[in-house]
Amino acid sequence: MTRRFTVFDFLNTVLMLFIGIIMLYPVLYIVAISFSDSYYIAQNKITLFPIGFNINAYKTIFANNKIPRAYLNTLIYTGFGTFLSVLLTAISAYPLSKKSFFGKKFFMTAIIITMFFNGGIIPNFIIVQRLGMIDTIWAMLLPNAIWTFELIILKSFYESISPSLYESAIIDGASEYRILFQIIVPLSKAALASIALFYFMGQWNSYFIPMIYLNDSKKLPLQVVLREMLIYDGTNDNNLIDAAKITPEALKNATIFISMIPVLMVYPFAQKYFTSGVMLGSVKG
């Protein structure tokens, strides 16, 4: 029997199309600006498609080492940061998921408190400074390596795994590390992929942490460089802008677009894990 197309289906389709257009338009506008001629950009004539097509903005970006270097830094910080965060979260959630873990209630309370209270920027900076991590990659990776919400999500998922698997492994003489990495982690691929996506987005979009802990301009990620361009209108860097060929708006939008490319590539493949990530939190807490 063929399902009838109801009024609700029609309204829902129209609403989803409207929301999709609203979300897609800014991306198309950014792309159109980045590929348009400076004259038409200055005249504010760009709407949805490029006018006077040219790639001067992209040539300028890649002709100067500043933005490609920042792009590479972001890839490094995001790649290593995501891997480290997922690894530490997977290890930390394991003992907290076990009922027999001594002090479980105390540790969980202490962890949850960090969601509402923290020491503040200055104490964190002093700790990072005393540990000698200023201007190093470790300042980007360690201070925020584990997010409380992701830890709780993974802990909840571990608790949903049948205890009989753990008991069988213990009888066979498996160690805790072997149980974790050969049994628990393979069964938790969906949960790990979900939190990895959140860590990836957090690392990729991070700009406040590098602003605080990184002093060397050669180590800055792309988001900080882009922020400086947006705040100072791009006019403070004569090496990037030739006023006769390119406008600051074209350069900024081109930089924004290339910063979106990895995210646009990851999202289609990771979309199904968003639903998993939302539902994981509803498993017993």
TAVEN-V712846 format. One record per residue. N is the residue number from 1. RES is the residue in three letters. PSI is psi in whole degrees, -180 to 180 (none if undefined). OMEGA is omega in whole degrees, 0 to 359 (999 if undefined). BURIAL is + if it has 24 or more other C-alpha atoms within 12 Angstrom, else -. Layout:
n = (N,N)
res = (RES,RES)
psi = (PSI,PSI)
omega = (OMEGA,OMEGA)
burial = (BURIAL,BURIAL)
This chain:
n = (1,2,3,4,5,6,7,8,9,10,11,12,13,14,15,16,17,18,19,20,21,22,23,24,25,26,27,28,29,30,31,32,33,34,35,36,37,38,39,40,41,42,43,44,45,46,47,48,49,50,51,52,53,54,55,56,57,58,59,60,61,62,63,64,65,66,67,68,69,70,71,72,73,74,75,76,77,78,79,80,81,82,83,84,85,86,87,88,89,90,91,92,93,94,95,96,97,98,99,100,101,102,103,104,105,106,107,108,109,110,111,112,113,114,115,116,117,118,119,120,121,122,123,124,125,126,127,128,129,130,131,132,133,134,135,136,137,138,139,140,141,142,143,144,145,146,147,148,149,150,151,152,153,154,155,156,157,158,159,160,161,162,163,164,165,166,167,168,169,170,171,172,173,174,175,176,177,178,179,180,181,182,183,184,185,186,187,188,189,190,191,192,193,194,195,196,197,198,199,200,201,202,203,204,205,206,207,208,209,210,211,212,213,214,215,216,217,218,219,220,221,222,223,224,225,226,227,228,229,230,231,232,233,234,235,236,237,238,239,240,241,242,243,244,245,246,247,248,249,250,251,252,253,254,255,256,257,258,259,260,261,262,263,264,265,266,267,268,269,270,271,272,273,274,275,276,277,278,279,280,281,282,283,284,285)
res = (MET,THR,ARG,ARG,PHE,THR,VAL,PHE,ASP,PHE,LEU,ASN,THR,VAL,LEU,MET,LEU,PHE,ILE,GLY,ILE,ILE,MET,LEU,TYR,PRO,VAL,LEU,TYR,ILE,VAL,ALA,ILE,SER,PHE,SER,ASP,SER,TYR,TYR,ILE,ALA,GLN,ASN,LYS,ILE,THR,LEU,PHE,PRO,ILE,GLY,PHE,ASN,ILE,ASN,ALA,TYR,LYS,THR,ILE,PHE,ALA,ASN,ASN,LYS,ILE,PRO,ARG,ALA,TYR,LEU,ASN,THR,LEU,ILE,TYR,THR,GLY,PHE,GLY,THR,PHE,LEU,SER,VAL,LEU,LEU,THR,ALA,ILE,SER,ALA,TYR,PRO,LEU,SER,LYS,LYS,SER,PHE,PHE,GLY,LYS,LYS,PHE,PHE,MET,THR,ALA,ILE,ILE,ILE,THR,MET,PHE,PHE,ASN,GLY,GLY,ILE,ILE,PRO,ASN,PHE,ILE,ILE,VAL,GLN,ARG,LEU,GLY,MET,ILE,ASP,THR,ILE,TRP,ALA,MET,LEU,LEU,PRO,ASN,ALA,ILE,TRP,THR,PHE,GLU,LEU,ILE,ILE,LEU,LYS,SER,PHE,TYR,GLU,SER,ILE,SER,PRO,SER,LEU,TYR,GLU,SER,ALA,ILE,ILE,ASP,GLY,ALA,SER,GLU,TYR,ARG,ILE,LEU,PHE,GLN,ILE,ILE,VAL,PRO,LEU,SER,LYS,ALA,ALA,LEU,ALA,SER,ILE,ALA,LEU,PHE,TYR,PHE,MET,GLY,GLN,TRP,ASN,SER,TYR,PHE,ILE,PRO,MET,ILE,TYR,LEU,ASN,ASP,SER,LYS,LYS,LEU,PRO,LEU,GLN,VAL,VAL,LEU,ARG,GLU,MET,LEU,ILE,TYR,ASP,GLY,THR,ASN,ASP,ASN,ASN,LEU,ILE,ASP,ALA,ALA,LYS,ILE,THR,PRO,GLU,ALA,LEU,LYS,ASN,ALA,THR,ILE,PHE,ILE,SER,MET,ILE,PRO,VAL,LEU,MET,VAL,TYR,PRO,PHE,ALA,GLN,LYS,TYR,PHE,THR,SER,GLY,VAL,MET,LEU,GLY,SER,VAL,LYS,GLY)
psi = (128,132,135,145,105,173,-39,-43,-41,-49,-39,-41,-44,-43,-44,-38,-41,-46,-40,-41,-43,-39,-32,-30,-46,-37,-45,-36,-42,-45,-43,-44,-44,-26,7,160,146,-33,-46,-30,-44,-30,-2,44,0,131,-70,-27,151,145,130,56,129,162,29,-37,-43,-35,-41,-41,-48,-11,-26,141,-12,-54,-45,-38,-43,-36,-45,-41,-43,-42,-41,-50,-42,-44,-54,-39,-43,-45,-48,-42,-44,-42,-50,-36,-42,-40,-42,-35,-23,-57,-33,-19,-9,130,-27,-1,122,130,17,-46,-41,-47,-39,-39,-45,-38,-44,-34,-34,-15,-22,-25,145,170,-21,172,-46,-49,-40,-41,-41,-42,-48,-39,-45,-30,-1,30,0,136,28,164,-26,-28,-25,-26,-44,-44,-32,39,-36,125,134,-44,-42,-36,-42,-40,-48,-38,-45,-38,-42,-40,-22,-11,138,128,-21,-31,-43,-44,-39,-40,-38,-42,-36,-3,17,143,169,-39,-39,-40,-44,-53,-20,-15,-57,-51,-46,-32,-11,24,-41,-44,-43,-40,-37,-50,-29,-36,-41,-41,-41,-47,-40,-43,-42,-38,1,131,-25,-44,-50,-30,-33,-44,-13,125,-28,120,-25,-14,-1,142,172,-36,-35,-42,-42,-39,-42,-38,-40,-38,-46,9,16,1,-4,1,96,-18,-22,-28,126,107,-25,-18,-30,146,156,-34,-41,-42,-44,-45,-34,-41,-41,-42,-46,-25,-20,-18,-50,-38,-43,-28,-35,-40,-47,-33,-22,3,-40,-22,-14,-43,-42,-42,-38,-42,-24,-35,-18,-11,153,137,none)
omega = (181,181,180,177,187,176,178,178,180,181,179,179,179,180,180,177,179,179,179,178,179,182,184,185,179,179,179,180,178,179,181,178,185,182,184,177,184,181,182,176,180,178,179,182,183,177,185,183,179,175,184,189,172,182,181,181,181,175,180,181,186,175,179,186,187,184,175,178,178,178,178,177,180,178,180,181,182,181,180,181,179,179,181,181,179,180,182,178,179,180,183,182,185,180,180,180,183,181,184,183,183,180,183,182,180,182,179,178,180,180,182,179,181,177,185,182,173,185,181,185,185,177,178,179,180,179,180,179,181,179,177,183,178,180,176,179,182,177,179,189,191,185,180,185,182,175,186,184,179,178,180,178,182,176,180,179,177,182,180,178,184,179,182,178,179,181,178,180,178,179,179,176,180,177,180,180,179,178,182,189,181,180,186,183,177,178,185,184,181,180,180,178,180,181,176,178,179,177,179,181,180,180,184,183,184,175,184,180,178,177,183,191,182,178,181,182,180,181,183,176,184,184,178,178,179,178,179,179,181,182,184,175,176,186,183,182,182,179,183,189,170,188,182,186,190,177,177,181,179,181,181,181,175,178,177,182,181,176,179,188,179,179,179,178,183,187,182,182,184,186,184,181,176,178,178,181,178,183,182,181,181,174,189,186,999)
burial = (-,-,-,-,-,-,-,-,-,-,-,-,-,-,-,-,-,-,-,-,-,-,-,-,-,-,+,+,+,+,+,+,+,+,+,+,+,+,+,+,+,-,-,-,-,+,-,-,-,+,+,-,-,+,+,+,+,+,+,+,+,-,-,-,-,+,+,+,-,+,+,+,+,+,+,+,+,+,+,+,+,+,+,+,+,+,+,+,+,+,+,+,+,+,+,+,+,+,-,-,-,-,-,-,-,-,-,+,-,-,+,-,-,-,-,-,-,-,-,-,-,-,-,-,+,-,-,+,-,-,-,-,+,+,+,+,+,+,+,+,+,+,+,+,+,+,+,+,+,+,+,+,+,+,+,+,+,+,+,+,+,-,-,-,-,+,-,-,-,-,-,-,-,-,-,-,-,-,+,+,-,-,+,+,+,-,-,+,-,+,+,+,+,+,+,+,+,+,+,+,+,+,+,+,+,+,+,-,+,+,+,+,+,+,-,-,-,-,+,+,+,+,+,+,+,+,+,-,+,-,-,-,-,+,-,-,-,-,-,+,+,-,-,-,-,+,+,+,+,+,+,+,+,+,+,+,+,+,+,+,-,-,+,-,-,-,-,-,-,+,-,-,+,-,-,+,+,-,-,+,+,-,-,-,-)
